[in-house]
Amino acid sequence: MRYDNEYFVKRQLELDKKVKELEKTNGNYSLVRLAVFIAVAVMIGLGFYLKKEIIFIPIAVVLFAAFVFLCLKHRKISTDLKHKSAVSDINKEYIARVNGAFSNLKDKGNDFVVPDHDYCIDLDIFGESSLFALYNISESAIGRQAFKDELLNAHIDQRPTEELISRQKAIHEFSDKIEFVENYQAAERLGKLDKMPIALMALASNKTFAFSKNKRLISKLLLLLWIIPFGLLFVSTKLFVPAALAIIFINLVASFVMTSGYKECFTAVDGISRQTETLYTLYSMLERENLTENYTKELLSDVKTKGKVSEGFKALSNACGFCALRSQPLIALVLNALCLYDAYCADRFVSWAEKYGTSLEGNLNNLGKIEAMMSASVVEIISEKSTRPVFVDAPLDSSNNALFKGQDIVHPLLDPKKAVSNSITIDGKIALITGSNMSGKTTLIRTIGVNSILAYMGANVLATSLELGRMRVVSSMRIVDSMKEEMSTFKAELVRISAIVKAGREGRPLLFLIDEIFRGTNSADRTAGAMTVLKILSDEKIIGLMTTHDYALCDEAEKELKNICYYHFSETYDDEGIYFDYKLKDGISNVSNAKYLMKLVGIIL
């Protein structure tokens, strides 16, 4: 574990102390601001009441300047307080992760559940106690989406092994920067990026307004009209006012006529200002952190210019700041009368879209990938033991990829204080796992599946060592009927098994995980059906694990198939109860604890 519970608890004490100090400072600034404001009012009142403006008004001016300074300082203190409070809450979530307190983790990813996915339901990818709940730290819609895609699709992505290794190194770099990662997450949480930036994307593609080049040119040329009245000052001062009024009238008319070209633009801007400011902050943080891994640096560079992405968001943030002056109708009227301010603002947005718009989508996608890597780094950050997996050095379609060799592997969703590790090697074979109920069979195959998914994301895995090939992962475990689709449990399982068989026929390396195959039918049909599936999946590019209580199946497989290996779990009994050691052993188990368990719960007396 790179950071244990003691580290986070100690950090929490420091953060709580800092938050209390900032709260006290924030309150003091509020009181001092109020006192200075009252003093300004008193000085102005005394000046006019005592007819001594020359004494009191300068004092009021100085006090007002002090008031402005205090407001700026107070705003910074308030911002720091919000940020530290957010970091404090985030650190508490890390404590919850280390201790497996899933109820204290808010984002479960329930909106991402895909029922008919290769393994989404079976391997607890989303939900109350899930990989997403445990590891996701992205607060943005973009980052959440990217991490979801990694969890669901990394096993089938055709990433070259070299790229995956580079990704591993980049993820490891984030695991070394826990304070930066927490600060980044806090900035995201306060920045309200929980919605996809649809308005920002529309602005970047020039779809929010139709401000033609001719109109933009006219709006700039109209500014030159002010040369006329100021030039007339050298002729006659009496001509300045009528000339200025004429220009104001022309500007108002032009502003009214042009409004149809960019009115929608300002509607969109109202929704992107905060997002843009936050994106600028996030990119600036990443750029200042001086990350060294080339994989991350490539994602941080602008997809078009290869420069700093923050520069584009800074330009847009400044444009939004200028546009904000229009928020008061009276101010907007005066500004448009003087210089077609709306046209000036629209021109800045058009110019931004022309320069940076085409690269926005790619830059945002890259930011999501970076945030997904941050989430993947949490595996190493909070795990008591983890290691970087090693991949088979072979082409992606090679049968050499049909390998899983794990030493002391553990399921990440189990209590680390109670979890029992196991070692297993499956090299071009199918493993039949036998053993009594509750002995650990299902947990084992889930452990293998989950650690494979983590490995394909580039994350660490919970093991002493893990070597594996690049394989698609498919499973059939949690089978439920569906009244809505008029599907029985057995038919639902047939659909899942059919999907596994179809994947096996694709000709690419495959890892399948099947729990108690065909449990919903009679023993003869179960054995025959299971043998059919095993024969179809007996391919040099396929490895898998199948748990079973069907010992007839084990006998048939031993006679007819040469690529089967056997493992089992066992337990011990005494007068006080049943004891599981949850340790995987070679061979077939012929022990059943069903009668004992029924006696334990009172079914059998």
MOKAPE-V224220 format. One record per residue. N is the residue number from 1. RES is the residue in three letters. PHI is phi in radians with two decimals (NA if undefined). PSI is psi as a letter, one per 20 degrees, with the letter a starting at -180 (none if undefined). D_LAST is the distance of its C-alpha to the last C-alpha in Angstrom with 1 decimal. Layout:
# MOKAPE-V224220
n-><N;N>
res-><RES;RES>
phi-><PHI;PHI>
psi-><PSI;PSI>
d_last-><D_LAST;D_LAST>
This chain:
# MOKAPE-V224220
n-><1;2;3;4;5;6;7;8;9;10;11;12;13;14;15;16;17;18;19;20;21;22;23;24;25;26;27;28;29;30;31;32;33;34;35;36;37;38;39;40;41;42;43;44;45;46;47;48;49;50;51;52;53;54;55;56;57;58;59;60;61;62;63;64;65;66;67;68;69;70;71;72;73;74;75;76;77;78;79;80;81;82;83;84;85;86;87;88;89;90;91;92;93;94;95;96;97;98;99;100;101;102;103;104;105;106;107;108;109;110;111;112;113;114;115;116;117;118;119;120;121;122;123;124;125;126;127;128;129;130;131;132;133;134;135;136;137;138;139;140;141;142;143;144;145;146;147;148;149;150;151;152;153;154;155;156;157;158;159;160;161;162;163;164;165;166;167;168;169;170;171;172;173;174;175;176;177;178;179;180;181;182;183;184;185;186;187;188;189;190;191;192;193;194;195;196;197;198;199;200;201;202;203;204;205;206;207;208;209;210;211;212;213;214;215;216;217;218;219;220;221;222;223;224;225;226;227;228;229;230;231;232;233;234;235;236;237;238;239;240;241;242;243;244;245;246;247;248;249;250;251;252;253;254;255;256;257;258;259;260;261;262;263;264;265;266;267;268;269;270;271;272;273;274;275;276;277;278;279;280;281;282;283;284;285;286;287;288;289;290;291;292;293;294;295;296;297;298;299;300;301;302;303;304;305;306;307;308;309;310;311;312;313;314;315;316;317;318;319;320;321;322;323;324;325;326;327;328;329;330;331;332;333;334;335;336;337;338;339;340;341;342;343;344;345;346;347;348;349;350;351;352;353;354;355;356;357;358;359;360;361;362;363;364;365;366;367;368;369;370;371;372;373;374;375;376;377;378;379;380;381;382;383;384;385;386;387;388;389;390;391;392;393;394;395;396;397;398;399;400;401;402;403;404;405;406;407;408;409;410;411;412;413;414;415;416;417;418;419;420;421;422;423;424;425;426;427;428;429;430;431;432;433;434;435;436;437;438;439;440;441;442;443;444;445;446;447;448;449;450;451;452;453;454;455;456;457;458;459;460;461;462;463;464;465;466;467;468;469;470;471;472;473;474;475;476;477;478;479;480;481;482;483;484;485;486;487;488;489;490;491;492;493;494;495;496;497;498;499;500;501;502;503;504;505;506;507;508;509;510;511;512;513;514;515;516;517;518;519;520;521;522;523;524;525;526;527;528;529;530;531;532;533;534;535;536;537;538;539;540;541;542;543;544;545;546;547;548;549;550;551;552;553;554;555;556;557;558;559;560;561;562;563;564;565;566;567;568;569;570;571;572;573;574;575;576;577;578;579;580;581;582;583;584;585;586;587;588;589;590;591;592;593;594;595;596;597;598;599;600;601;602;603;604;605>
res-><MET;ARG;TYR;ASP;ASN;GLU;TYR;PHE;VAL;LYS;ARG;GLN;LEU;GLU;LEU;ASP;LYS;LYS;VAL;LYS;GLU;LEU;GLU;LYS;THR;ASN;GLY;ASN;TYR;SER;LEU;VAL;ARG;LEU;ALA;VAL;PHE;ILE;ALA;VAL;ALA;VAL;MET;ILE;GLY;LEU;GLY;PHE;TYR;LEU;LYS;LYS;GLU;ILE;ILE;PHE;ILE;PRO;ILE;ALA;VAL;VAL;LEU;PHE;ALA;ALA;PHE;VAL;PHE;LEU;CYS;LEU;LYS;HIS;ARG;LYS;ILE;SER;THR;ASP;LEU;LYS;HIS;LYS;SER;ALA;VAL;SER;ASP;ILE;ASN;LYS;GLU;TYR;ILE;ALA;ARG;VAL;ASN;GLY;ALA;PHE;SER;ASN;LEU;LYS;ASP;LYS;GLY;ASN;ASP;PHE;VAL;VAL;PRO;ASP;HIS;ASP;TYR;CYS;ILE;ASP;LEU;ASP;ILE;PHE;GLY;GLU;SER;SER;LEU;PHE;ALA;LEU;TYR;ASN;ILE;SER;GLU;SER;ALA;ILE;GLY;ARG;GLN;ALA;PHE;LYS;ASP;GLU;LEU;LEU;ASN;ALA;HIS;ILE;ASP;GLN;ARG;PRO;THR;GLU;GLU;LEU;ILE;SER;ARG;GLN;LYS;ALA;ILE;HIS;GLU;PHE;SER;ASP;LYS;ILE;GLU;PHE;VAL;GLU;ASN;TYR;GLN;ALA;ALA;GLU;ARG;LEU;GLY;LYS;LEU;ASP;LYS;MET;PRO;ILE;ALA;LEU;MET;ALA;LEU;ALA;SER;ASN;LYS;THR;PHE;ALA;PHE;SER;LYS;ASN;LYS;ARG;LEU;ILE;SER;LYS;LEU;LEU;LEU;LEU;LEU;TRP;ILE;ILE;PRO;PHE;GLY;LEU;LEU;PHE;VAL;SER;THR;LYS;LEU;PHE;VAL;PRO;ALA;ALA;LEU;ALA;ILE;ILE;PHE;ILE;ASN;LEU;VAL;ALA;SER;PHE;VAL;MET;THR;SER;GLY;TYR;LYS;GLU;CYS;PHE;THR;ALA;VAL;ASP;GLY;ILE;SER;ARG;GLN;THR;GLU;THR;LEU;TYR;THR;LEU;TYR;SER;MET;LEU;GLU;ARG;GLU;ASN;LEU;THR;GLU;ASN;TYR;THR;LYS;GLU;LEU;LEU;SER;ASP;VAL;LYS;THR;LYS;GLY;LYS;VAL;SER;GLU;GLY;PHE;LYS;ALA;LEU;SER;ASN;ALA;CYS;GLY;PHE;CYS;ALA;LEU;ARG;SER;GLN;PRO;LEU;ILE;ALA;LEU;VAL;LEU;ASN;ALA;LEU;CYS;LEU;TYR;ASP;ALA;TYR;CYS;ALA;ASP;ARG;PHE;VAL;SER;TRP;ALA;GLU;LYS;TYR;GLY;THR;SER;LEU;GLU;GLY;ASN;LEU;ASN;ASN;LEU;GLY;LYS;ILE;GLU;ALA;MET;MET;SER;ALA;SER;VAL;VAL;GLU;ILE;ILE;SER;GLU;LYS;SER;THR;ARG;PRO;VAL;PHE;VAL;ASP;ALA;PRO;LEU;ASP;SER;SER;ASN;ASN;ALA;LEU;PHE;LYS;GLY;GLN;ASP;ILE;VAL;HIS;PRO;LEU;LEU;ASP;PRO;LYS;LYS;ALA;VAL;SER;ASN;SER;ILE;THR;ILE;ASP;GLY;LYS;ILE;ALA;LEU;ILE;THR;GLY;SER;ASN;MET;SER;GLY;LYS;THR;THR;LEU;ILE;ARG;THR;ILE;GLY;VAL;ASN;SER;ILE;LEU;ALA;TYR;MET;GLY;ALA;ASN;VAL;LEU;ALA;THR;SER;LEU;GLU;LEU;GLY;ARG;MET;ARG;VAL;VAL;SER;SER;MET;ARG;ILE;VAL;ASP;SER;MET;LYS;GLU;GLU;MET;SER;THR;PHE;LYS;ALA;GLU;LEU;VAL;ARG;ILE;SER;ALA;ILE;VAL;LYS;ALA;GLY;ARG;GLU;GLY;ARG;PRO;LEU;LEU;PHE;LEU;ILE;ASP;GLU;ILE;PHE;ARG;GLY;THR;ASN;SER;ALA;ASP;ARG;THR;ALA;GLY;ALA;MET;THR;VAL;LEU;LYS;ILE;LEU;SER;ASP;GLU;LYS;ILE;ILE;GLY;LEU;MET;THR;THR;HIS;ASP;TYR;ALA;LEU;CYS;ASP;GLU;ALA;GLU;LYS;GLU;LEU;LYS;ASN;ILE;CYS;TYR;TYR;HIS;PHE;SER;GLU;THR;TYR;ASP;ASP;GLU;GLY;ILE;TYR;PHE;ASP;TYR;LYS;LEU;LYS;ASP;GLY;ILE;SER;ASN;VAL;SER;ASN;ALA;LYS;TYR;LEU;MET;LYS;LEU;VAL;GLY;ILE;ILE;LEU>
phi-><NA;-1.26;-2.37;-1.59;-1.04;-1.07;-1.07;-1.19;-1.14;-1.09;-1.12;-1.12;-1.08;-1.14;-1.16;-1.09;-1.10;-1.13;-1.10;-1.11;-1.09;-1.18;-1.09;-1.14;-1.10;-1.08;-1.13;-1.10;-1.10;-1.06;-1.16;-1.14;-1.02;-1.08;-1.09;-1.16;-1.09;-1.11;-1.07;-1.07;-1.08;-1.10;-1.08;-1.14;-1.10;-1.13;-1.05;-1.36;-1.25;-1.62;1.06;-2.18;-1.01;-1.12;-1.68;-1.42;-1.11;-1.01;-1.11;-1.08;-1.09;-1.09;-1.13;-1.16;-1.07;-1.13;-1.11;-1.07;-1.05;-1.11;-1.10;-1.14;-1.15;-1.12;-1.10;-1.14;-1.08;-1.10;-1.13;-1.09;-1.11;-1.08;-1.17;-1.12;-1.11;-1.14;-1.09;-1.06;-1.10;-1.16;-1.11;-1.09;-1.18;-1.16;-1.05;-1.10;-1.12;-1.05;-1.63;1.20;-1.53;-1.11;-1.13;-1.58;-1.79;-1.41;-1.58;-1.69;1.24;-1.05;-1.28;-1.82;-1.06;-2.12;-1.03;-1.72;-1.31;-0.93;-2.70;-0.88;-1.31;-1.12;-1.77;0.96;-1.27;-2.24;2.22;-0.98;-2.04;-2.45;-1.08;-1.11;-1.06;-1.30;-1.90;-1.20;-2.18;-1.36;-1.74;-1.69;-1.08;-1.16;-1.17;-1.05;-1.09;-1.14;-1.20;-1.03;-1.08;-1.12;-1.10;-1.64;-2.09;-1.04;-1.27;-1.99;-1.17;-1.57;-1.24;-1.07;-1.04;-1.06;-1.16;-1.13;-1.15;-1.09;-1.14;-1.00;-1.14;-1.15;-1.14;-1.06;-1.07;-1.17;-1.15;-1.49;-2.19;-1.07;-1.17;-1.10;-1.08;-1.16;-1.14;-1.10;-1.10;-1.13;-1.08;-1.14;-1.09;-1.34;-1.49;0.99;-1.79;-1.30;-1.96;-1.12;-1.35;-1.13;-1.12;-1.15;-1.14;-1.15;-1.11;-1.13;-1.64;1.11;-1.58;-1.67;-2.74;-2.21;-1.78;-1.18;-1.10;-1.12;-1.15;-1.11;-1.16;-1.08;-1.09;-1.32;-1.18;-1.10;-1.11;-1.21;-1.07;-1.16;-1.12;-1.10;-1.09;-1.22;-1.21;-1.17;-1.04;-1.38;-1.70;-2.77;-1.16;-1.19;-1.45;-1.11;-1.07;-1.08;-1.17;-1.13;-1.09;-1.11;-1.16;-1.06;-1.10;-1.05;-1.11;-1.14;-1.12;-1.09;-1.11;-1.13;-1.16;-1.43;-0.93;-1.06;-1.43;-2.49;-1.05;-1.10;-1.02;-1.23;-1.12;-1.18;-1.08;-1.01;-1.67;-1.93;-1.00;-1.15;-1.07;-1.11;-1.06;-1.18;-1.08;-1.08;-1.08;-1.14;-1.13;-1.11;-1.08;-1.13;-1.22;-1.29;-1.22;0.99;-1.18;-1.73;-1.27;-1.06;-1.06;-1.24;-1.07;-1.16;-1.20;-1.41;-1.46;-1.03;-1.14;-1.79;-1.62;1.13;-1.60;-1.37;-1.18;-1.04;-1.08;-1.16;-1.25;-1.14;-1.08;-1.22;-1.11;-1.11;-1.10;-1.14;-1.10;-1.10;-1.15;-1.12;-1.09;-1.43;-1.08;-1.70;-0.93;-1.15;-1.11;-1.05;-1.11;-1.11;-1.12;-1.21;-1.19;-1.48;-2.65;0.89;-1.07;-1.04;-1.14;-1.10;-1.12;-1.04;-1.08;-1.16;-1.22;-1.10;-1.10;-1.09;-1.07;-1.17;-1.53;-2.03;-1.05;-1.16;-1.73;-1.07;-1.05;-1.11;-1.14;-1.17;-1.07;-1.15;-1.10;-1.05;-1.13;-1.12;-1.18;-1.12;-1.17;-1.05;-1.11;-1.12;-1.20;-1.10;-0.96;-1.26;-1.11;-1.84;-1.39;-1.12;-2.53;-2.70;-2.57;-1.49;-1.19;-1.95;-1.80;-1.04;-1.50;-2.75;-0.99;-1.06;-1.71;-1.37;-1.19;-1.10;-1.26;-1.35;-2.57;-2.39;-2.27;-1.96;-1.97;0.97;-1.40;-2.36;-1.41;-1.19;-1.56;-1.52;-1.07;-1.04;-1.34;-1.98;-1.10;-1.86;-1.50;-2.44;-2.06;-2.70;-2.21;-2.22;-2.10;1.18;-2.30;-1.99;-1.78;-1.66;-1.90;-1.97;2.59;-1.25;-1.07;1.20;-1.46;2.17;-1.09;-1.15;-1.06;-1.10;-1.22;-1.18;-1.07;-1.12;-1.12;-1.12;-1.18;-1.13;-1.11;-1.05;-1.09;-1.24;-1.38;1.73;-1.46;-1.20;-2.11;-1.57;-2.91;-1.36;-2.76;-2.63;-2.09;-2.64;-1.61;-1.48;-2.33;-1.32;-1.91;-2.33;-2.56;-2.54;-2.33;-1.48;-1.83;-2.25;-1.36;-2.46;-1.15;-1.08;-1.73;0.90;-2.11;-1.30;-1.07;-1.13;-1.15;-1.08;-1.20;-1.04;-1.10;-1.16;-1.12;-1.05;-1.14;-1.16;-1.07;-1.07;-1.10;-1.18;-1.53;-1.32;1.48;-2.04;-0.94;-2.47;-2.08;-1.92;-2.32;-2.20;-1.87;0.89;-1.08;0.90;-1.18;-1.59;-2.31;-1.25;-1.10;-1.13;-1.15;-1.09;-1.13;-1.12;-1.13;-1.12;-1.11;-1.06;-1.12;-1.09;-1.15;-1.14;-1.54;-1.39;-2.37;-1.14;-1.66;-2.12;-2.19;-2.95;-2.29;-2.31;-1.52;-2.78;-1.83;-1.53;-1.29;-1.11;-1.12;-1.08;-1.12;-1.12;-1.10;-1.15;-1.37;-1.80;-2.07;-1.75;-1.82;-1.86;-2.15;-2.23;-2.37;-2.67;-2.04;-2.41;-2.59;-2.20;-2.23;-2.65;-1.14;-1.63;2.77;-1.91;-2.25;-1.83;-1.73;1.00;-1.77;-1.33;-2.28;-1.26;1.64;-1.86;-1.65;-2.02;-1.77;-2.23;-1.94;-1.05;-1.12;-1.11;-1.16;-1.14;-1.18;-1.11;-1.66;1.66;-1.26;-1.86;-1.63>
psi-><p;h;o;r;h;h;g;h;g;g;h;g;g;g;g;h;g;h;g;g;g;h;g;g;g;g;h;g;h;g;g;g;g;g;g;h;g;g;h;g;g;g;g;g;g;h;g;h;g;j;k;l;h;h;g;h;g;h;g;h;g;g;h;h;g;h;g;g;g;h;g;g;g;h;g;g;g;g;g;h;g;g;g;h;g;g;h;g;h;g;h;h;h;h;g;h;g;h;j;k;m;h;h;j;p;g;o;i;k;h;i;i;p;o;h;k;r;h;j;g;g;h;j;l;g;q;a;g;n;r;g;g;h;h;h;p;j;p;i;q;h;g;g;g;g;g;h;g;h;g;h;h;i;h;i;i;p;l;p;q;h;g;h;h;g;h;h;g;h;g;g;h;h;h;h;i;l;g;g;g;g;g;h;g;h;g;h;g;g;i;i;l;k;i;q;p;m;g;h;g;h;h;g;h;j;k;i;i;r;m;n;r;h;g;h;g;g;g;h;h;h;h;h;i;h;i;h;g;h;h;h;h;h;i;g;p;h;h;i;g;g;h;g;g;h;g;h;g;g;g;g;g;g;h;g;g;h;i;h;h;i;j;g;h;g;h;g;h;h;h;i;i;g;g;g;g;g;g;h;g;g;g;h;g;g;g;h;h;i;l;p;h;p;h;g;g;h;g;h;i;q;p;i;g;i;j;a;p;h;h;h;g;h;g;g;h;g;g;g;h;g;g;h;h;i;i;h;p;g;g;g;h;g;g;g;h;h;h;k;l;h;g;h;g;g;h;h;h;g;g;g;g;h;h;g;i;g;h;i;g;g;h;g;h;g;h;g;g;h;g;h;h;h;g;g;h;i;h;g;h;g;i;p;h;p;r;r;o;q;p;q;p;n;q;q;h;j;q;i;i;i;m;p;o;n;p;p;l;q;q;p;i;i;q;o;h;h;i;p;p;q;q;p;q;p;o;n;k;r;p;p;p;o;r;r;r;q;j;i;j;g;h;h;g;h;h;g;g;g;g;h;g;g;g;g;i;i;j;r;r;q;n;r;h;q;p;p;r;r;o;q;q;p;q;r;o;f;n;p;q;r;o;h;g;j;l;p;r;g;g;h;h;h;h;g;g;h;h;h;g;g;g;h;h;i;i;j;q;q;q;o;q;o;p;o;m;p;l;i;j;r;r;g;g;h;g;g;g;g;h;h;g;g;h;g;h;j;n;q;i;j;p;q;r;p;p;q;q;j;n;h;h;g;g;g;g;h;h;g;h;q;i;k;p;r;p;q;r;q;r;r;q;q;a;h;i;a;q;p;p;i;k;p;p;q;q;a;p;p;k;p;p;j;g;h;g;h;h;h;h;j;j;g;p;none>
d_last-><47.9;51.4;50.7;47.8;46.4;48.9;51.7;50.7;50.0;53.4;55.0;53.4;55.0;58.3;58.0;57.0;60.0;62.3;61.0;61.8;65.3;66.0;64.8;67.2;70.0;69.4;69.6;72.8;74.4;73.7;75.4;78.4;78.8;79.0;81.5;83.7;83.6;84.7;87.4;88.7;88.9;90.6;93.2;94.0;94.4;96.6;98.7;99.6;99.8;102.0;103.9;103.2;101.4;103.0;101.1;97.8;97.2;97.3;94.8;92.6;92.9;91.8;88.9;87.9;87.9;85.7;83.4;83.1;82.4;79.7;78.1;77.9;76.6;74.0;72.9;72.2;70.3;68.2;67.5;66.5;64.2;62.4;62.1;60.8;58.3;57.1;56.8;54.9;52.3;52.1;51.6;48.7;47.1;47.6;45.7;42.9;43.0;42.8;39.8;38.0;38.4;38.6;38.8;42.2;43.6;45.2;46.0;43.0;45.1;43.2;46.4;46.5;43.2;44.0;41.0;42.5;43.7;43.0;40.3;40.8;37.4;35.4;37.0;37.0;40.8;41.1;38.9;37.3;36.4;38.7;41.6;44.1;42.8;42.7;46.1;48.4;51.2;53.7;54.8;57.1;56.3;58.1;56.1;52.7;53.7;54.8;51.6;49.5;51.7;51.1;47.3;47.4;50.4;51.1;49.2;51.7;54.8;57.5;58.5;60.4;58.7;61.7;61.1;57.5;58.4;61.1;58.5;56.2;59.1;59.9;56.3;56.3;59.6;57.9;55.1;57.8;59.1;56.4;58.8;60.8;57.7;56.7;60.2;60.4;57.2;58.5;61.7;59.8;57.6;60.7;62.6;60.6;60.3;57.0;58.8;60.4;64.2;65.2;68.4;69.4;69.0;71.1;73.8;73.8;74.5;77.3;75.5;75.7;79.5;82.7;85.2;87.8;90.0;93.0;91.6;90.5;94.1;95.6;93.5;94.8;98.4;98.4;97.9;101.3;102.9;102.7;105.5;107.9;107.7;107.7;110.6;112.5;112.3;115.1;117.1;116.5;113.7;114.0;112.7;109.4;107.7;108.4;107.5;104.2;103.5;104.2;101.7;99.1;99.6;99.4;96.2;94.5;95.5;94.3;91.1;90.4;91.3;89.1;86.1;84.8;84.5;82.1;80.6;77.2;77.4;77.4;74.4;72.5;73.7;72.2;68.8;69.4;71.2;68.1;66.5;69.6;70.0;66.5;66.9;70.1;68.3;65.5;67.9;70.1;67.3;66.3;69.9;70.6;67.6;69.4;66.5;67.5;65.3;67.4;64.5;64.2;68.0;68.4;66.0;67.9;71.3;72.6;71.9;75.5;77.7;75.5;76.6;74.6;72.5;72.8;76.5;75.7;73.3;75.8;78.5;76.3;75.2;78.9;79.7;76.9;78.5;81.9;80.4;78.7;82.3;82.3;79.6;82.2;84.3;87.5;87.2;86.4;89.5;91.8;90.5;90.9;94.4;95.4;93.8;91.5;88.5;86.0;87.6;87.7;83.9;83.2;85.4;83.4;80.1;81.8;83.2;79.7;78.2;80.9;80.5;76.7;75.1;74.6;72.6;70.4;67.5;67.4;67.6;64.8;62.6;63.4;62.5;59.1;58.7;59.6;57.1;54.4;55.3;55.0;51.4;50.7;52.1;49.4;47.0;49.2;49.9;46.4;44.5;43.8;44.8;46.3;48.9;51.3;50.1;52.6;53.3;54.2;58.0;58.3;59.5;56.9;56.6;56.3;53.3;53.4;51.7;48.4;47.2;44.6;44.7;42.9;42.6;40.0;39.4;37.4;36.4;38.7;36.3;33.8;34.2;36.8;35.4;32.0;32.9;32.7;35.7;35.8;38.7;39.1;42.1;42.4;45.9;46.6;43.2;39.9;36.8;33.4;30.7;27.3;24.2;20.6;19.8;21.3;23.2;26.6;28.0;28.9;30.3;32.5;34.2;34.8;36.3;38.6;39.6;40.2;42.3;44.3;45.2;46.3;48.4;50.1;51.1;52.8;50.4;48.9;45.5;42.7;43.1;45.2;46.9;46.7;48.9;48.4;50.5;51.4;48.8;47.7;44.0;41.8;38.1;35.3;32.2;31.4;31.7;31.5;32.7;35.8;36.4;39.9;40.8;38.6;36.9;33.3;31.2;32.1;35.8;35.8;34.5;37.2;39.8;38.7;38.6;42.0;43.4;42.4;44.0;47.1;47.3;47.0;50.0;52.2;53.3;52.7;50.2;46.7;43.4;40.4;36.8;34.2;30.4;28.2;31.0;30.5;26.8;27.5;28.5;27.3;27.1;30.5;32.3;30.7;31.9;35.3;35.8;34.9;37.3;40.0;39.7;39.7;42.8;44.6;43.8;44.9;48.1;49.9;50.0;46.3;43.4;39.9;36.2;33.4;29.7;27.6;24.4;26.6;27.4;29.6;31.7;32.1;33.3;35.7;37.1;37.7;39.7;41.7;42.2;44.0;43.5;39.7;38.2;34.6;32.7;29.1;26.8;24.2;21.8;20.6;17.4;17.0;14.8;15.7;15.1;16.8;20.6;22.9;26.6;27.7;30.5;31.8;32.3;34.2;32.9;29.8;26.2;24.0;20.8;18.0;15.3;13.7;10.5;10.4;11.3;8.8;6.1;8.9;9.4;6.2;6.5;3.8;0.0>
